[in-house]
Amino acid sequence: MASTSSSCSSSRCVFVPSPSSKKGLHSFYPKSHPSASMGVLRSSSSSPFRPRKFSVISSASQTSSSEGASGEEKKERMKRVLSGVQPTGSIHLGNYFGAIQNYVKLQDEHEAFYCVVDLHAITAGGHSPKELEESTRKSAAIYLAAGVSPEKASVFVQSHVAAHSELCWLLNCVSPIGWLEKMIQFKEKARKQGEDVSVGLLDYPVLMAADILLYNADLVPVGEDQRQHLELTRDIAGRFNNLYGGNKWKKRGKNEKSPSGRFRGKDVLIVPEAFTPKSGGRVMSLTDGSAKMSKSNPAEGSRINVLDSPDVIAQKIKRCKTDAIEGMNYDDERPEAKNLLTMYELCTGMSREEVLNECASMRWGEFKPALTEVVVDHLKPIQEKYEEIMNEEGYLDSVLEQGAVRANEVAEKTCADVRDAMGFVHRKSRYM
């Protein structure tokens, strides 16, 4: 395993690859759709990192872990962001431009937690264990190759933080099943699968709620297709606080601190506010410009994966759906042209005006090779860095392990307060 150094304090433990052993892995090339991710922004304790749906934004800064201690100054915390992408299938341009590229931007000004949400990947049932393991590691490596730095962000696997599963069960016990049965995605898939539909498919919105509430999200950016699940998160948190928070929690230990260190009373869980981010460059399907690029589409030619070879990218773009109109423009009535121009815009960093100046007069026979070239050029440094990461023995595992340590420190505090409010006997934790 590559040599490492670590810096530990009362607030966090930091993993830093040794410069001699991790040559070249610190200058990652800066690099998905909001509906494919979720996240959490909140104030957090200062750390040596100085960093950063499921992404989440806090409305105000909070105090350090020493809050409430007599005689100590309150310290301003950095806002915190948590986000993740499912390791089902391959990460494609839609995931990359819609979420992962934002991870890189956020990590510089926030305390960042980026996870591979492997628990969500098995909700439909019948998954391949081998593929799950491989795609989980690939997804984490792509985060790093795209520009997420382990010196600025904690990168971890969702299942490595047991509090996600535990809080999901505790919230299950306060969530009416009628709420879950109303979820549109469940109803649609249940009609297709009948009695074979899994309990996981019914229950995964509660796991999503646990993911968000563990990190005390105040605002949660979501795509329209996930907005109903965010509203369910708000309902579940509100119901839990009504049942166990406020004076009911306070009476369990008046003037005493909870396991997390705050005084009992008020809300146990912070109820998040939802907002839909302004639409940016959204990459759509290559076979239908009006549908988003998706991992679940059985047609491999509908998407360009981040790890696709230049030949595969060229073949997919050559065969993608177009129209019979001369010239190129962003007209909404031409969804395929708009989608491919957007892809060109995102890969080159040009403005729309610059793209049109360069491409407006092109025919499809000219534009497709030009698009292929810019996509290949954009992905090349990411693919090269990905290979470096995967070939460096022990490096990825070390990054994931240390990321999980920090995530557990944060998540366990919330879960401990939930257990305390519900009446469970306090247990010691190595993370608190």
Secondary structure, 3 states (H helix, E strand, C coil): CCCEEEEECCCCEEEEECCCCCCCCCCCCCCCCHHHCCCCCCEECCCCCCCCCCCCECCCCCCCCCCCCCCCCCCCCEEEEEEEECCCCCCEHHHHHHHHHHHHHHCCCCEEEEEECCCHHHCCCCCCHHHHHHHHHHHHHHHHHCCCCCCCEEEEEHHHCCHHHHHHHHHHCCCCHHHHHCCHHHHHHHHHHHHHCCHHHHHHHHHHHHHHHHCCCCEEECCHHHHHHHHHHHHHHHHHHHHHCHHHHHCCCCCCECCCCCECCCCCCCCCEEECCCCCCCCECCCCCCCECCCCCCCHHHCCECCCCHHHHHHHHHHCCCCCCCCCCCCCCCHHHHHHHHHHHHHHCCCHHHHHHHHCCCCHHHHHHHHHHHHHHHHHHHHHHHHHHHHCCCHHHHHHHHHHHHHHHHHHHHHHHHHHHHCCCCCCCCCC
